[in-house]
């Protein structure tokens, strides 16, 4: 998953290798990085490199920068959520933001139902269907965590979850 996100980033693996070389002070060739990201011949990247690549993609404003981390957590039955920074809002704006989040969660719940019913229509669930269910459910989990922050802001209690 990290490989796909890096590959899709502007400059791809080549720019990622240049970034890692500069940040770590140690040279890594783009093909060596590609092999490590793909797990060729048992090669892998270190957690430090994964962190740096994530930072690089976030600097590029990549929406998929954290996808690998969400997938990693999901493998172990965990969910990670990006919690937005609590903004200073008027009471009315904070309550409206909370209401909007609730509506968004309702819409996503409908999408989860749609994905789930489609996946189970033939009384079987394949790997691709399970992936789609997982992605939709994890997205909703992240929205629910953000809802907690929004509720605290609306209550005038800051953004601590």
N, C-alpha and C positions, 0 to 999 in steps of 0.2 A: 504494500500500500504506500509506503514512504517513497519507494522507487517511482511509482506512477505520479505522485504529486510533484516530485522533483523534476521528472521528465517533462511534465506539462508546464512547468514554470518557465518564464522568459529566460532564454539562454540554456535551459535544461541542465543536463548533467555536467556539461562543460563549464558553465558559469558556477554551478554548485561546487565543482572541484576547485575552481579558482578561488572561490570564497573560503572554502575550507583550508586551502593552502595559505591564504593570507591570514586567516584568524588563528590557525594552529601553529603557523611558523614551520610547518612540515609539508613537503610536497606530496600531493596525491594526484595521479593522472586520472583523467576522466574515465578511461576504460577500467582502471582499478576500482574507482568509485562505483561505476556501473555494476561491476561484478559483485562487489560487496553488498550493494543495495538489493541485488537480485538473489543473493545467496548462492552464487555459482561456486561449485566445489567446496561447499561448507564455509565459504568466506562470509563475513558479516561486518557490520559497522558497530562501533562502540556507542554506548548511550551518549557520550559526549558529542560524537559526530551527529547523532540523531537530533540532539538538542540544538546544535549549531545550524543544522539544515532547517529545522523548524523555525528557528529565529530568522534565518535568511528568507524563508518563504513568507513569514509574517511581515517582514520588512517590504516584501513585494506585494503585500496585501492579497495573498493567495487565499481564497475561501477554503481550500482543501489542505491548508498547512497542518491542521491538527487531526486530519482524518486517520492517519496511521496510529495516533495515540488513542483515539476512540476505539479503533479496531483492536488494538492491543489490549485495552481494558476489557472490552467485550469478550475476548477470548477467555478471560478469567472471571466472567460474571460480574464485572464492575462497570460502572458508568462514570465518565468524567464529564464535567459540565463547565463551560466557559460562563462565568458569572460576570455580567457587565458591571461597570463602575456605577455606583449610585450617583445619579445626577441630582443637583439641587433643583427642585421643582416646586411650583406652588402646589398647594393641597389639591386644587382642582385638576391641574395637569397630571399629578401623580396618580390620582384616582382614574382619570381617563386612560393613562398608560396601562394601569392595572386591568381595566375593562378591555382595552384592546388586546392585551396579552391573553386574557381569558377567551376572547373570541378566536384568537389565533390558535390556541390549544384545542378549542372545539373543532375548528376546521381540520387541524392535523389529526384529531381523533377520527374524523370521518375518512381521512386518507388511509389511516392505519386499518380501519375496518375494510375499506375497499381493497387494499393490498392483501389483507388476510383472507378475505372471502375469495378473491381471485386465486390465491395460492392454494386454497383448500377445496376449490370447486371440483377437482377430480379425485378427491379423497387421498391425495398425496401431496407432499411438499418436497421439492427438490432443493438443491443447494442454492441455486440462484434465487428462488422464492424466499428461502430462509434469510438470505443476505438482504433482500428487499425489506422483509419484515423487520429485521434487526436494525437496518438503517433508519427506517421510519420511527420505530419505537425509541431508539436512542436519541433521535432528534426531538421527540416529544419529552423525553426525560430532561434534556437540556432546557427545553422551554419551561418545564415545571420548576426547575431550580431557579430560573430567572424570575418566574412568577413569585416565588418566595421573596426575592430581593425587592421586586416591585411592590409587594404587599407591605413590606417594612418601610419602604420609602413613603408610600401612601399614608401609613400610620404615623409618619414623622419620626420613625425610629432608625433612620439611616438605612444602609444597604447590607448589614450583616445578616447572613443566612443562618 
